[in-house]
Amino acid sequence: MSKVRTGSRLHREAIAAAGLRLLDDTGLDGLTMRAVAAALDVQAPALYWHIRNKQELLDAMAERIFVAVADGVHAPAAGDDWMRWSADVVRRLRRELLRHRDGARVLAGTDVSHPAVHGVIELTLRTLTDAGFGARQAARAFPTLLHYTIGFTIEEQARAGEAYPENPYEPERMAQTIDPARFPLTAATIGDMFDPDTDAAFDEGLQLILTGMAALLPADS
């Protein structure tokens, strides 16, 4: 990875951007404050004026990811329904997470309090309550959609198998580990559970959630 000479331009956003570039090269397990400092061509102590530790680095990186997501999220257009709008938002989040190696692991569990994040939450709550959900239902629905998207994408990225000498998630290799006499349903459906067409698998799971949400709406909504 090439170094970026920053001079007086060293700041939180530049450090987060360098962290994401390094993440793409090394993955989350290889990401360290020292490595980010080296990529920025500064000494590690210089970072601590802006980022106190690795957790704050991850927070800043997650914020940068979510701000990129929020930049394309707008209120529903006329005639757009809440299910389609919600699906578009979480698909946008997944695409942004997939742009970075281990991007979903970075976002999971981080503290992101940027106004852009609050804006997406507000739009989601407004869209759901306008559709007829109660405020509490909408408040429960947003993290359900968020956590599904992050969790699915963590698994999706892990199934690249980069932590293993040989990828154990390859369908043929997984099938060989299952005794069909003892676990016939598992053996018969393992290809569906770990479908390499992750876009289709994500959308099917998302549809399950959205359909369950729709069942909670009042009959007149």
C-alpha positions, -999 to 999 in steps of 0.1 A, spaced: 0 0 0 14 34 -9 20 60 18 0 92 18 20 122 30 -5 144 49 16 172 65 -7 195 84 -38 179 69 -38 150 94 -73 148 109 -99 123 119 -115 119 84 -80 114 67 -72 88 93 -105 70 88 -100 70 50 -65 56 54 -79 29 78 -104 18 51 -77 17 24 -56 -4 47 -86 -26 56 -89 -35 19 -53 -47 19 -51 -65 53 -86 -72 66 -97 -62 100 -73 -85 118 -43 -68 102 -56 -33 110 -35 -15 136 -29 20 147 8 16 138 -1 4 103 -24 33 97 3 57 109 28 41 85 3 44 56 0 81 64 37 85 68 36 98 103 46 84 137 19 65 156 17 91 185 6 117 159 -27 98 155 -35 99 192 -42 137 189 -72 127 168 -80 90 174 -73 77 209 -73 39 202 -84 13 177 -120 14 188 -122 51 180 -105 43 147 -132 17 139 -159 42 149 -145 68 125 -142 42 97 -178 30 103 -190 66 103 -174 71 69 -191 40 56 -225 51 69 -222 87 57 -216 73 22 -248 53 26 -268 82 39 -256 104 10 -279 85 -14 -309 81 9 -339 104 3 -375 105 14 -398 81 -6 -409 94 -40 -446 98 -47 -461 64 -52 -432 45 -36 -443 22 -8 -426 16 25 -415 -20 16 -397 -10 -16 -382 21 1 -369 1 31 -355 -26 8 -336 0 -12 -321 15 19 -307 -17 33 -295 -29 -1 -276 4 -4 -261 -3 30 -250 -38 20 -234 -26 -12 -214 -1 7 -203 -27 33 -192 -50 4 -170 -23 -10 -145 -29 18 -130 -62 30 -146 -70 64 -167 -38 60 -196 -54 79 -174 -64 108 -162 -28 110 -197 -14 113 -209 -40 138 -209 -27 173 -194 7 166 -205 40 180 -216 62 151 -235 93 160 -231 114 129 -261 136 119 -262 117 86 -270 85 106 -297 103 125 -311 115 93 -315 80 79 -331 68 111 -355 97 111 -365 91 75 -370 54 82 -392 61 112 -412 87 93 -417 63 63 -428 35 86 -451 56 107 -466 72 76 -474 37 64 -493 29 96 -468 14 120 -468 26 156 -438 45 167 -426 16 189 -431 -8 160 -411 14 137 -384 18 164 -381 -20 166 -382 -25 129 -352 -2 120 -326 -22 141 -341 -54 129 -334 -44 93 -300 -30 102 -289 -61 121 -301 -85 95 -281 -66 68 -249 -64 89 -252 -100 101 -258 -114 66 -229 -94 52 -205 -105 79 -213 -141 70 -212 -133 33 -177 -118 36 -165 -146 59 -175 -171 33 -148 -158 10 -127 -181 32 -97 -158 34 -90 -170 70 -84 -205 58 -58 -222 36 -87 -238 17 -122 -223 17 -144 -245 38 -175 -227 25 -172 -241 -11 -205 -260 -17 -188 -293 -27 -166 -292 4 -195 -284 27 -216 -313 12 -188 -337 20 -190 -330 57 -226 -339 61 -239 -375 66 -271 -376 45 -283 -407 64 -283 -389 97 -291 -354 84 -311 -358 52 -328 -324 52 -295 -306 59 -278 -325 32 -306 -318 7 -308 -281 14 -272 -271 22 -269 -255 -12 -299 -233 -5 -286 -223 30 -252 -213 16 -263 -203 -19 -234 -187 -37 -259 -163 -53 -258 -141 -22 -278 -113 -38 -308 -136 -42 -303 -151 -7 -302 -116 9 -333 -105 -9 -352 -137 1 -343 -132 38 -352 -95 35 -386 -104 20 -393 -126 50 -387 -97 74 -407 -72 54 -436 -96 50 -436 -102 88 -436 -65 94 -465 -60 70 -485 -85 90 -484 -61 119 -500 -33 101 -536 -24 109 -561 -37 83 -569 -3 70 -533 7 63 
